[in-house]
Amino acid sequence: MPQPPVPVPQPAQSPRIAMVAGETSGDLLAGLLLDGLQERWPGVQSLGIGGAQMQRRGFDAWWPSERLAVHGYSLELVRKLLGIVRIRRQLRERLLQDRPDVFVGVDAPDFNLGLEADLRAAGIPTVHFVCPSIWAWRADRVEKIRRSAGHVLCIFPFEPALLARHGIAATYVGHPLANVIPLVPDRQAARAQLGLGADDEVLAILPGSRSAEVAYIARPFFQAAALIRKAHPHIRMVVPAVPALHARIEAAVREAGLQDAVTVVAGQSHAVLAACDCTLIASGTATLEAALFKRPMVIAYHMHSISWRLMRRKQLQPWVGLPNILSGEFVVPELLQDAATPEALAAAVLRWLEAPAAEREALERRFTALHEELRRDTPRLAADAIQKILAAG
């Protein structure tokens, strides 16, 4: 018989929680965390650096999360470094003068871990939400995590044990996206939402949500799309675009001569993934979303050559795509850097489109099992962990 949950000590009043989330994915995760915190403490105050999802939940954004967005190791980082360092210094000074009850750094480890170390040294409890990928690359970050984070909220089930071996307290809270995305997506509803027919063959193209990603990968993606269209003339292609990149993506579509074959929609990435038969997708969080929608995919990535060489030296596993990392094998193809040619991308997509039904169904079962493993009450579990930290402090 299952044991009743252990009561979590209740604080005397609603806490004041400082948070920093970087980029779109961090903003989404932080927004879901705020749901749990606000359910636990309706009067909770949240402030710091955040995006639209957080602000919709009443977050006081002193700076928008987009100010922290960088890509690669050199060019963009150098251009933005001074501004980011200035923001972190000003935020640190402000938080040390007007101390929050706890600081939660959401992803953005290059920004947050150093800030957390300073705050923790000053006696402010610190939590890091999303374990840095020390199991994939950047194993050198373990010591920095130990100094910086009093507790880590992990989104993958194998991470707490790994951190415990290094003396780092952690809690598995599940992956928030596994609850946002239904276990059985409604493909027909998604197609109706996008104006697609029930019997259309649909390819989703996701070239990334960052400007630098699109700059490197959009052209080969749409050149591949042109080759795919030659083989499947009636295929429908849909691209979800963040508003800031909509015009650039449409220009890449025109350059490839695909204006009459490709529909660029504002946002709606989940509807696009639910509706498609296959996706050509840039490596990143979106690949996990595609897996949770049970979609066959071809993962690709391209970056500046210097960034690529640095990343390859630090890579600890043979996979870069989250579906493959979590599965421990190449369940979907990855075409990276020089391998991401239009011809290779098109051939890999066509293999999925023309694969036997049994092969596609086997992948769907694999992704369903992954979905169930990641599905937890993340907002509640994260709030539980933070509440215990506050009570201990």
C-alpha positions as CSV (number, residue, x, y, z in Angstrom):
1,M,0.0,0.0,0.0
2,P,1.5,3.4,-0.9
3,Q,2.5,5.5,2.0
4,P,0.9,9.0,2.5
5,P,3.1,11.9,1.5
6,V,5.2,13.4,4.2
7,P,3.8,16.8,5.2
8,V,5.9,19.7,4.0
9,P,6.6,22.3,6.7
10,Q,4.6,25.5,6.0
11,P,6.4,28.9,6.2
12,A,4.9,31.7,8.2
13,Q,4.3,33.9,5.2
14,S,4.5,33.9,1.4
15,P,8.2,34.1,0.3
16,R,10.0,36.5,-1.9
17,I,11.7,34.6,-4.7
18,A,14.3,36.0,-7.1
19,M,14.6,34.2,-10.4
20,V,16.6,34.4,-13.6
21,A,15.5,32.6,-16.7
22,G,17.3,32.9,-20.0
23,E,15.9,32.4,-23.5
24,T,12.5,31.0,-24.5
25,S,12.9,27.5,-23.0
26,G,14.0,28.8,-19.6
27,D,11.0,31.2,-19.6
28,L,8.7,28.3,-20.3
29,L,10.2,26.2,-17.5
30,A,10.1,29.1,-15.1
31,G,6.5,29.9,-15.9
32,L,5.5,26.4,-15.0
33,L,7.5,26.6,-11.8
34,L,5.7,29.8,-10.9
35,D,2.4,27.9,-11.3
36,G,3.4,25.6,-8.5
37,L,4.8,28.4,-6.3
38,Q,1.6,30.4,-6.7
39,E,-0.6,27.5,-5.9
40,R,1.5,26.9,-2.7
41,W,1.7,30.6,-1.8
42,P,-0.9,32.7,-3.5
43,G,0.9,35.9,-2.3
44,V,4.4,34.8,-3.5
45,Q,6.5,37.6,-4.9
46,S,8.8,36.8,-7.9
47,L,11.3,39.1,-9.4
48,G,14.5,39.3,-11.4
49,I,15.1,38.4,-15.1
50,G,12.3,36.7,-17.1
51,G,10.3,36.5,-20.2
52,A,6.7,36.7,-21.4
53,Q,5.5,33.4,-19.8
54,M,6.8,34.5,-16.4
55,Q,5.4,38.0,-16.7
56,R,2.0,36.7,-17.5
57,R,2.1,35.1,-14.1
58,G,2.9,38.4,-12.4
59,F,6.7,38.1,-12.4
60,D,8.4,41.5,-11.9
61,A,11.0,41.4,-14.8
62,W,13.8,43.9,-14.0
63,W,15.4,42.8,-17.3
64,P,13.8,40.7,-20.1
65,S,15.3,37.2,-20.5
66,E,16.2,37.9,-24.2
67,R,19.1,40.1,-22.9
68,L,20.8,36.9,-21.9
69,A,20.5,35.1,-25.2
70,V,23.8,34.1,-26.8
71,H,24.9,31.4,-29.2
72,G,28.2,29.6,-29.6
73,Y,31.5,30.3,-28.0
74,S,32.9,33.3,-29.7
75,L,31.3,35.8,-32.0
76,E,27.9,36.6,-30.5
77,L,29.2,36.0,-27.0
78,V,32.0,38.6,-27.5
79,R,29.5,41.1,-28.8
80,K,27.1,40.7,-25.9
81,L,29.5,39.9,-23.1
82,L,30.0,43.4,-21.6
83,G,26.2,44.0,-21.4
84,I,25.6,40.6,-19.8
85,V,28.4,41.1,-17.2
86,R,26.9,44.5,-16.4
87,I,23.4,43.1,-15.9
88,R,24.7,40.3,-13.6
89,R,26.7,42.8,-11.5
90,Q,23.7,45.1,-11.1
91,L,21.4,42.2,-10.3
92,R,23.8,40.8,-7.7
93,E,24.2,44.1,-6.0
94,R,20.4,44.6,-5.9
95,L,19.7,41.2,-4.5
96,L,22.5,41.5,-1.8
97,Q,21.0,44.8,-0.7
98,D,17.3,43.7,-0.8
99,R,17.7,40.0,0.0
100,P,15.2,37.5,-1.3
101,D,14.2,34.4,0.7
102,V,15.6,32.2,-2.0
103,F,17.2,32.5,-5.5
104,V,16.2,30.2,-8.3
105,G,18.4,30.1,-11.4
106,V,16.5,28.6,-14.3
107,D,18.8,27.1,-16.8
108,A,21.3,29.7,-18.3
109,P,24.2,28.2,-16.3
110,D,26.8,30.5,-17.7
111,F,25.0,33.4,-16.2
112,N,23.3,31.8,-13.2
113,L,26.0,29.6,-11.6
114,G,28.4,32.5,-10.9
115,L,25.6,34.6,-9.6
116,E,24.4,31.7,-7.4
117,A,27.9,31.2,-6.0
118,D,28.0,34.9,-4.9
119,L,24.5,34.8,-3.3
120,R,25.1,31.5,-1.6
121,A,28.4,32.8,-0.1
122,A,26.3,35.7,1.3
123,G,23.9,33.3,3.0
124,I,21.0,33.4,0.5
125,P,19.7,29.9,-0.3
126,T,20.1,29.0,-4.0
127,V,18.4,26.5,-6.2
128,H,19.3,25.7,-9.8
129,F,16.4,24.4,-12.0
130,V,17.6,22.1,-14.8
131,C,20.9,20.3,-14.2
132,P,23.6,21.5,-16.6
133,S,24.4,18.7,-19.0
134,I,27.4,17.4,-17.3
135,W,26.5,13.9,-18.5
136,A,26.7,15.0,-22.1
137,W,29.5,17.6,-22.1
138,R,31.1,20.2,-19.8
139,A,31.8,17.7,-17.0
140,D,34.1,20.4,-15.6
141,R,31.0,22.2,-14.3
142,V,30.5,19.7,-11.5
143,E,32.7,21.6,-9.0
144,K,31.0,24.9,-10.0
145,I,27.6,23.5,-9.4
146,R,28.6,22.2,-6.0
147,R,29.8,25.7,-5.0
148,S,26.8,27.5,-6.5
149,A,23.6,25.5,-6.0
150,G,22.4,24.5,-2.6
151,H,19.9,22.3,-4.4
152,V,19.3,21.2,-8.0
153,L,15.9,20.5,-9.5
154,C,16.4,17.8,-12.1
155,I,14.2,17.2,-15.1
156,F,15.7,13.8,-16.1
157,P,15.5,10.8,-13.8
158,F,19.1,9.7,-13.8
159,E,20.5,13.1,-12.7
160,P,20.0,13.1,-8.9
161,A,22.1,9.9,-8.5
162,L,24.8,11.4,-10.7
163,L,24.9,14.7,-8.7
164,A,24.8,12.8,-5.3
165,R,28.1,11.1,-6.3
166,H,29.6,14.6,-6.3
167,G,27.9,15.7,-3.0
168,I,25.2,17.8,-4.6
169,A,21.7,17.7,-3.2
170,A,19.0,17.2,-5.9
171,T,15.4,16.3,-6.6
172,Y,13.9,14.7,-9.7
173,V,10.8,16.8,-10.6
174,G,10.1,15.4,-14.0
175,H,10.2,17.3,-17.2
176,P,7.5,20.0,-17.4
177,L,6.9,19.5,-21.1
178,A,5.8,16.0,-20.4
179,N,2.7,17.4,-18.7
180,V,2.1,20.2,-21.1
181,I,2.1,17.8,-24.1
182,P,-0.7,15.2,-24.0
183,L,0.3,11.6,-23.9
184,V,-1.9,11.0,-27.0
185,P,-1.8,14.2,-29.1
186,D,-4.8,15.1,-31.2
187,R,-3.4,15.2,-34.7
188,Q,-6.6,15.9,-36.5
189,A,-7.4,18.9,-34.2
190,A,-3.9,20.3,-34.8
191,R,-4.3,19.8,-38.6
192,A,-7.6,21.6,-38.5
193,Q,-6.1,24.5,-36.5
194,L,-3.4,24.9,-39.2
195,G,-5.7,24.4,-42.2
196,L,-4.2,21.1,-43.2
197,G,-6.2,18.1,-44.5
198,A,-6.6,14.9,-42.6
199,D,-4.9,13.0,-45.4
200,D,-2.2,15.5,-46.2
201,E,1.4,14.4,-46.0
202,V,3.0,17.0,-43.7
203,L,6.6,17.9,-42.9
204,A,7.4,20.2,-40.0
205,I,10.6,22.3,-40.4
206,L,12.0,23.8,-37.2
207,P,15.3,25.6,-37.9
208,G,15.6,26.9,-34.4
209,S,14.4,29.8,-32.2
210,R,17.6,31.8,-32.1
211,S,18.8,34.2,-34.8
212,A,22.3,32.6,-35.0
213,E,20.7,29.1,-35.4
214,V,18.5,30.2,-38.3
215,A,21.5,32.0,-39.9
216,Y,23.4,28.7,-40.0
217,I,20.8,26.1,-40.6
218,A,17.8,27.7,-42.5
219,R,19.4,27.6,-45.9
220,P,20.3,23.8,-45.9
221,F,17.0,23.0,-44.3
222,F,15.0,24.7,-47.1
223,Q,17.3,23.4,-49.8
224,A,16.6,19.9,-48.4
225,A,12.9,20.8,-48.5
226,A,13.1,21.6,-52.2
227,L,14.6,18.1,-52.8
228,I,11.9,16.4,-50.7
229,R,9.3,18.2,-52.7
230,K,10.7,16.8,-55.9
231,A,10.2,13.3,-54.5
232,H,6.8,14.1,-52.9
233,P,5.2,16.9,-55.0
234,H,2.1,17.1,-52.9
235,I,3.7,17.3,-49.5
236,R,2.7,20.2,-47.2
237,M,5.5,21.9,-45.3
238,V,4.9,24.1,-42.2
239,V,7.4,26.2,-40.3
240,P,6.6,27.6,-36.8
241,A,8.5,30.9,-36.4
242,V,9.0,33.1,-33.4
243,P,8.0,36.7,-34.3
244,A,11.5,38.1,-34.3
245,L,12.6,35.5,-37.0
246,H,9.5,35.4,-39.1
247,A,10.7,37.7,-41.8
248,R,14.1,36.0,-42.0
249,I,12.6,32.6,-42.4
250,E,10.2,33.7,-45.1
251,A,13.2,35.2,-46.9
252,A,14.9,31.8,-46.7
253,V,11.7,30.1,-48.1
254,R,11.7,32.5,-51.0
255,E,15.3,31.9,-51.7
256,A,14.7,28.2,-52.0
257,G,11.7,28.8,-54.3
258,L,9.2,27.2,-51.9
259,Q,6.7,30.1,-51.4
260,D,3.9,28.0,-52.7
261,A,4.9,24.9,-50.7
262,V,5.8,26.2,-47.3
263,T,3.6,27.8,-44.8
264,V,5.3,29.9,-42.1
265,V,3.1,30.3,-39.0
266,A,3.5,32.6,-36.0
267,G,4.5,30.3,-33.1
268,Q,2.2,27.3,-32.8
269,S,5.2,24.9,-32.7
270,H,3.2,22.4,-30.7
271,A,0.3,22.4,-33.1
272,V,2.8,22.0,-36.0
273,L,4.6,19.0,-34.3
274,A,1.3,17.4,-33.4
275,A,0.1,17.7,-37.0
276,C,3.1,16.5,-38.9
277,D,4.2,13.1,-40.3
278,C,7.9,13.9,-39.8
279,T,10.0,16.8,-38.7
280,L,13.3,18.2,-39.8
281,I,14.5,19.9,-36.7
282,A,17.5,21.8,-35.2
283,S,19.0,20.1,-32.1
284,G,17.7,21.5,-28.8
285,T,14.7,21.3,-26.5
286,A,12.4,21.2,-29.6
287,T,13.7,17.7,-30.3
288,L,12.3,16.5,-26.9
289,E,9.0,18.2,-27.8
290,A,8.9,16.3,-31.1
291,A,9.6,13.0,-29.2
292,L,6.8,13.8,-26.8
293,F,4.5,14.3,-29.8
294,K,5.7,10.8,-30.9
295,R,7.0,12.2,-34.3
296,P,9.7,10.7,-36.4
297,M,12.5,13.3,-36.9
298,V,15.8,14.1,-38.4
299,I,18.0,16.2,-36.0
300,A,20.5,18.5,-37.5
301,Y,22.8,21.3,-36.4
302,H,25.4,23.7,-37.8
303,M,27.3,26.4,-36.1
304,H,30.5,28.5,-36.5
305,S,33.5,26.2,-37.1
306,I,35.4,27.5,-34.0
307,S,32.3,26.8,-31.8
308,W,32.0,23.3,-33.4
309,R,35.6,22.4,-32.7
310,L,35.4,23.5,-29.1
311,M,32.1,21.6,-28.5
312,R,33.4,18.4,-30.0
313,R,36.4,18.3,-27.7
314,K,34.1,18.5,-24.6
315,Q,31.4,16.1,-25.8
316,L,31.1,13.0,-23.6
317,Q,28.4,11.0,-25.5
318,P,28.0,10.1,-29.1
319,W,24.6,11.8,-29.3
320,V,23.5,15.5,-29.2
321,G,19.7,15.1,-29.6
322,L,17.8,14.6,-26.4
323,P,15.6,11.7,-27.7
324,N,18.8,9.8,-28.5
325,I,20.6,10.8,-25.2
326,L,17.5,9.7,-23.2
327,S,17.2,6.4,-25.2
328,G,20.9,5.7,-25.1
329,E,21.1,5.0,-28.8
330,F,20.4,6.5,-32.2
331,V,16.6,6.0,-32.4
332,V,16.5,9.0,-34.8
333,P,19.3,10.2,-37.2
334,E,21.6,13.1,-36.3
335,L,23.3,15.1,-39.1
336,L,25.7,17.6,-37.7
337,Q,27.9,20.3,-39.1
338,D,29.5,19.2,-42.4
339,A,27.2,16.1,-42.5
340,A,24.1,18.4,-42.6
341,T,24.1,18.8,-46.4
342,P,20.8,19.4,-48.2
343,E,21.1,16.0,-49.9
344,A,21.7,14.1,-46.7
345,L,19.0,15.9,-44.8
346,A,16.5,15.2,-47.6
347,A,17.4,11.5,-47.9
348,A,17.0,11.1,-44.1
349,V,13.6,12.7,-44.1
350,L,12.4,10.7,-47.1
351,R,13.5,7.5,-45.3
352,W,11.0,8.3,-42.5
353,L,8.3,9.4,-44.9
354,E,8.6,6.1,-46.8
355,A,9.3,3.8,-43.8
356,P,7.1,0.8,-43.1
357,A,4.2,1.5,-40.7
358,A,5.7,-1.0,-38.3
359,E,8.9,1.0,-38.0
360,R,7.1,4.2,-37.3
361,E,4.8,2.5,-34.7
362,A,7.9,1.1,-32.9
363,L,9.3,4.6,-32.6
364,E,6.0,5.8,-31.3
365,R,6.0,3.2,-28.6
366,R,9.5,4.1,-27.7
367,F,8.6,7.7,-27.3
368,T,5.4,6.9,-25.4
369,A,7.5,5.1,-22.8
370,L,9.9,8.0,-22.6
371,H,6.9,10.4,-22.1
372,E,5.6,8.3,-19.2
373,E,9.0,8.3,-17.5
374,L,9.3,12.0,-17.7
375,R,5.7,12.7,-16.6
376,R,5.5,14.0,-13.1
377,D,3.7,16.8,-11.2
378,T,6.7,19.1,-11.8
379,P,5.2,22.3,-10.3
380,R,4.2,20.6,-7.1
381,L,7.4,18.6,-6.7
382,A,9.5,21.8,-7.4
383,A,7.5,23.8,-4.9
384,D,7.9,21.0,-2.3
385,A,11.6,21.1,-2.7
386,I,11.8,24.9,-2.5
387,Q,9.5,24.9,0.6
388,K,11.8,22.5,2.4
389,I,14.8,24.7,1.6
390,L,13.0,27.7,3.0
391,A,12.0,25.8,6.1
392,A,15.6,24.7,6.6
393,G,16.9,28.2,6.2
